[in-house]
Amino acid sequence: MIGPIFGGFGSMRVSTGKASGSENRVFTVVVEGFGGGRQRRGERRFTVPFEQLQTLMQAIARKGGRIRVVSSEAVPSGPLATSPADGPASAPPAVEAAPADPAPAPAQTSKPKPAAAVSHADVPVNLYKPKDPFLGTVVDNYNLLAEGAIGRVNHITFDLAGGDPQLHYVEGQSIGIIPDGTDANGKPHKLRLYSIASTRHGDDLADHTVSLCVRQLEYEKEGQTIYGVCSTFLCDIEPGAKVKITGPVGKEMLLPDDEEANIIMLATGTGIAPMRAYLRRMFDGSERDKNGWQFRGKAWLFMGAPKTANLLYDDDFNRYQAEYPDNFRYTKAISREEQNSKGGRMYIQDRVLEHADEIFTMIEDPKTHVYMCGLRGMEPGIDEAMTAAAAAKGINWAELRPQLKKAERWHVETY
Ligand SMILES: Cc1cc2nc3c(=O)[nH]c(=O)nc-3n(C[C@H](O)[C@H](O)[C@H](O)COP(=O)(O)OP(=O)(O)OC[C@H]3O[C@@H](n4cnc5c(N)ncnc54)[C@H](O)[C@@H]3O)c2cc1C
């Protein structure tokens, strides 16, 4: 059985699964950009016993190699192989000996970079603060739900032109909205945060708009229907109105720069907002022409909604899937219309469990990032599903999740 290892240099951990110990395993490391000349461009594969793994990793780090995949395999009882020639029959093929590196190992002074780092440089933060917000103009406000849907969700676009500084942002950030009026104490309302649903270029690609996906908060209290202050303000707002905007804020949900990254997205309801921005950046034709970021990795969206009519931006995602079948996969969980394997409602965590094997195979690749966004209530369900899915592959999720987080590959924004 192949046992996975995750994280690249920054968070290298060995999962021995059900095996009795690491000393009974061989490790295969696939490296890119290793060595000199023509070799640098290709992939190389090394298979070593456990006691040589650390040395191999140090050599790869020194030579600037990028680890693509690490896997381990139990060796039948008997002496371990130290070279391809006398390796175990079950060892993976195309084995190379560990790279010799006679140079003394320099003391490691700086922390190794995570395998698939997200660039935080040049990310704008707090260009406009609550005391002096930017006054944006509403240019569009339309309903996103189909006939028969539950609740009210709108797509709202603001013009940001004319600010000094210009209010700009990147995908995965949020902005603050200060609704007009005063609270019960007569004080101005506080800001509410909303995930940005447009790319940095804006829906019209003119570089000066921002779009949000807003659900009107509605709940019952003591026999009365209560509507949220800011979400109602936004869903009701008319084009031409001026709105106080702050931010942008947030660096948790940034996309990696790597055009070959893999992006797994778990969204419920308006948690789709940042994913809509990512997917436009990846697959919308005009946006791609404009941004020059030619995404070539795999993107997989898991979207949870109560009814089909509540799916948000569904037509766009179906189109991306038709146009980029090798790069985009779209998996829906419609809780009130579909059943899980136990006959209960189909939630996003049930879909995660169904595809556990593929998800964890993707996560083994250091280029894979996972993004989760939506109501806070979705977290325990996803965590449970990831725990079960990981266990099926002999992995301890409680140990792996913080490693992924540290490597900036596990991104969560729930509210
Ligand atoms: C980072 C971040 C990103 C966000 N992104 C989005 C987004 O993309 N889209 C979006 O629609 N929202 C988003 N939100 C949520 C948003 O900020 C607001 O919280 C939401 O719109 C409600 O604000 P409101 O002013 O309408 O409600 P308020 O008038 O502020 O009412 C909220 C309050 O009502 C009470 N309440 C709520 N539900 C119930 C209930 N069932 N029973 C009893 N009391 C209840 C609670 O006290 C709660 O604090 C995000 C939040 C964060 C932190």
The ligand as an SDF file (V2000), in Angstrom:
LIG
                    3D

 53 58  0  0  0  0  0  0  0  0999 V2000
  -15.0130   37.8420    6.2960 C   0  0  0  0  0  0  0  0  0  0  0  0
  -16.5090   37.8980    6.1150 C   0  0  0  0  0  0  0  0  0  0  0  0
  -17.0240   37.7700    4.8430 C   0  0  0  0  0  0  0  0  0  0  0  0
  -18.4070   37.7970    4.6370 C   0  0  0  0  0  0  0  0  0  0  0  0
  -18.8960   37.6680    3.3860 N   0  0  0  0  0  0  0  0  0  0  0  0
  -20.2080   37.6860    3.1630 C   0  0  0  0  0  0  0  0  0  0  0  0
  -20.7260   37.5440    1.8360 C   0  0  0  0  0  0  0  0  0  0  0  0
  -19.9760   37.3700    0.8640 O   0  0  0  0  0  0  0  0  0  0  0  0
  -22.0670   37.5870    1.6610 N   0  0  0  0  0  0  0  0  0  0  0  0
  -22.9260   37.7470    2.7250 C   0  0  0  0  0  0  0  0  0  0  0  0
  -24.1600   37.8010    2.5040 O   0  0  0  0  0  0  0  0  0  0  0  0
  -22.4610   37.8930    3.9890 N   0  0  0  0  0  0  0  0  0  0  0  0
  -21.1340   37.8790    4.2350 C   0  0  0  0  0  0  0  0  0  0  0  0
  -20.6640   38.0460    5.5130 N   0  0  0  0  0  0  0  0  0  0  0  0
  -21.6240   38.3000    6.6100 C   0  0  0  0  0  0  0  0  0  0  0  0
  -21.8860   39.8240    6.7230 C   0  0  0  0  0  0  0  0  0  0  0  0
  -20.7280   40.4760    7.1970 O   0  0  0  0  0  0  0  0  0  0  0  0
  -23.0160   40.1640    7.6990 C   0  0  0  0  0  0  0  0  0  0  0  0
  -22.7190   39.5660    8.9390 O   0  0  0  0  0  0  0  0  0  0  0  0
  -24.3790   39.7110    7.2460 C   0  0  0  0  0  0  0  0  0  0  0  0
  -24.7370   40.3170    6.0240 O   0  0  0  0  0  0  0  0  0  0  0  0
  -25.4430   40.1110    8.2820 C   0  0  0  0  0  0  0  0  0  0  0  0
  -25.3560   41.4850    8.5290 O   0  0  0  0  0  0  0  0  0  0  0  0
  -26.6610   42.3490    8.7680 P   0  0  0  0  0  0  0  0  0  0  0  0
  -26.2480   43.7340    9.0550 O   0  0  0  0  0  0  0  0  0  0  0  0
  -27.6270   42.1300    7.6630 O   0  0  0  0  0  0  0  0  0  0  0  0
  -27.2530   41.6560   10.0580 O   0  0  0  0  0  0  0  0  0  0  0  0
  -27.3910   42.3420   11.5070 P   0  0  0  0  0  0  0  0  0  0  0  0
  -28.4610   43.3150   11.5160 O   0  0  0  0  0  0  0  0  0  0  0  0
  -26.0420   42.7660   11.9300 O   0  0  0  0  0  0  0  0  0  0  0  0
  -27.8350   41.0830   12.3140 O   0  0  0  0  0  0  0  0  0  0  0  0
  -26.9280   40.1000   12.6640 C   0  0  0  0  0  0  0  0  0  0  0  0
  -27.2360   39.6650   14.0550 C   0  0  0  0  0  0  0  0  0  0  0  0
  -28.5270   39.0850   14.1110 O   0  0  0  0  0  0  0  0  0  0  0  0
  -28.5460   38.0670   15.0600 C   0  0  0  0  0  0  0  0  0  0  0  0
  -28.9910   36.8400   14.4070 N   0  0  0  0  0  0  0  0  0  0  0  0
  -28.6060   36.3780   13.2080 C   0  0  0  0  0  0  0  0  0  0  0  0
  -29.2360   35.2440   12.9160 N   0  0  0  0  0  0  0  0  0  0  0  0
  -30.0540   34.9920   13.9620 C   0  0  0  0  0  0  0  0  0  0  0  0
  -30.9400   33.9530   14.2560 C   0  0  0  0  0  0  0  0  0  0  0  0
  -31.1630   32.9390   13.3970 N   0  0  0  0  0  0  0  0  0  0  0  0
  -31.6050   33.9880   15.4350 N   0  0  0  0  0  0  0  0  0  0  0  0
  -31.4100   34.9990   16.3110 C   0  0  0  0  0  0  0  0  0  0  0  0
  -30.5590   36.0030   16.0870 N   0  0  0  0  0  0  0  0  0  0  0  0
  -29.8860   35.9970   14.9240 C   0  0  0  0  0  0  0  0  0  0  0  0
  -27.1370   37.9280   15.6050 C   0  0  0  0  0  0  0  0  0  0  0  0
  -27.0650   38.6390   16.8130 O   0  0  0  0  0  0  0  0  0  0  0  0
  -26.2960   38.5900   14.5680 C   0  0  0  0  0  0  0  0  0  0  0  0
  -25.1190   39.1340   15.0800 O   0  0  0  0  0  0  0  0  0  0  0  0
  -19.2770   37.9780    5.7440 C   0  0  0  0  0  0  0  0  0  0  0  0
  -18.7370   38.0970    7.0280 C   0  0  0  0  0  0  0  0  0  0  0  0
  -17.3800   38.0510    7.2030 C   0  0  0  0  0  0  0  0  0  0  0  0
  -16.8480   38.1860    8.5990 C   0  0  0  0  0  0  0  0  0  0  0  0
  1  2  1  0
  2  3  1  0
  2 52  2  0
  3  4  2  0
  4  5  1  0
  4 50  1  0
  5  6  2  0
  6  7  1  0
  6 13  1  0
  7  8  2  0
  7  9  1  0
  9 10  1  0
 10 11  2  0
 10 12  1  0
 12 13  2  0
 13 14  1  0
 14 15  1  0
 14 50  1  0
 15 16  1  0
 16 17  1  0
 16 18  1  0
 18 19  1  0
 18 20  1  0
 20 21  1  0
 20 22  1  0
 22 23  1  0
 23 24  1  0
 24 25  2  0
 24 26  1  0
 24 27  1  0
 27 28  1  0
 28 29  2  0
 28 30  1  0
 28 31  1  0
 31 32  1  0
 32 33  1  0
 33 34  1  0
 33 48  1  0
 34 35  1  0
 35 36  1  0
 35 46  1  0
 36 37  1  0
 36 45  1  0
 37 38  2  0
 38 39  1  0
 39 40  1  0
 39 45  2  0
 40 41  1  0
 40 42  2  0
 42 43  1  0
 43 44  2  0
 44 45  1  0
 46 47  1  0
 46 48  1  0
 48 49  1  0
 50 51  2  0
 51 52  1  0
 52 53  1  0
M  END
$$$$
